[in-house]
Amino acid sequence: MQSLYDESAPKKAANLSINSDLLKKSRELNINLSATLEQALREQLVLSEADHWRMQNQRAIQVYNEVVEEHGCFGDEFREF
């Protein structure tokens, strides 16, 4: 499967604003902020891309579902379960 972004791209510094108490407690627990942010952004990117795909293919999905409802799934006659 194709990656959603270039995982080998170099790291780049970024300035962020974060709740001071959240930052303090995260540091107390030695949470890696960069790794945690990257993981959260990766998960959000996957969700956003999936939503975008669904929106782009909404009509095709609707038509397919209508065909299946009317005619059943391809290969139903061969199913043994």
C-alpha positions in Angstrom: 0.0 0.0 0.0 1.2 3.5 -0.8 2.3 5.6 2.1 0.3 8.8 2.8 3.5 10.8 3.2 7.2 10.5 2.7 8.4 8.7 5.9 12.0 9.3 5.0 11.6 13.1 4.8 13.9 15.0 7.2 12.6 16.2 10.6 11.7 19.9 10.9 11.4 22.0 14.0 8.0 23.4 14.8 6.7 25.8 17.4 3.5 24.6 19.1 1.3 25.9 21.9 0.1 23.3 24.4 -1.7 23.4 27.7 1.0 24.0 30.3 -0.3 21.4 32.7 -0.6 18.7 30.0 3.0 19.5 29.0 4.2 19.3 32.6 2.5 16.0 33.3 3.7 14.5 30.0 7.3 15.5 30.7 7.0 14.0 34.2 6.0 10.7 32.6 8.9 11.0 30.0 6.4 10.9 27.1 8.2 11.6 23.8 6.3 14.6 22.5 7.6 14.4 19.0 6.8 10.7 18.6 3.4 11.2 20.2 2.5 14.1 17.9 3.8 12.3 14.8 1.6 9.3 15.7 -1.5 11.4 16.3 -1.0 13.3 13.1 -0.5 10.1 11.2 -3.8 8.7 12.6 -5.6 11.9 11.8 -4.2 11.8 8.2 -5.5 8.3 7.7 -8.9 9.3 8.9 -9.0 12.4 6.7 -7.8 10.5 3.7 -10.5 7.8 4.3 -13.2 10.5 4.6 -12.0 12.1 1.4 -12.0 8.8 -0.5 -15.6 8.1 0.8 -16.8 11.5 -0.4 -15.2 11.0 -3.8 -16.7 7.5 -4.2 -20.0 8.1 -2.5 -22.0 7.8 -5.7 -20.3 4.6 -6.8 -20.8 3.1 -3.4 -24.5 4.0 -3.5 -24.9 2.5 -7.0 -23.1 -0.7 -6.0 -25.3 -1.1 -2.9 -28.4 -0.6 -5.0 -27.2 -3.3 -7.5 -26.4 -5.7 -4.6 -29.8 -5.1 -3.1 -31.6 -5.8 -6.4 -29.4 -8.6 -7.7 -27.4 -9.9 -4.7 -23.7 -10.2 -4.5 -21.6 -11.6 -7.3 -20.9 -15.3 -6.7 -23.8 -15.8 -4.2 -24.8 -18.9 -6.1 -21.4 -20.5 -5.4 -21.4 -19.8 -1.7 -21.6 -22.8 0.6 -21.9 -21.1 3.9 
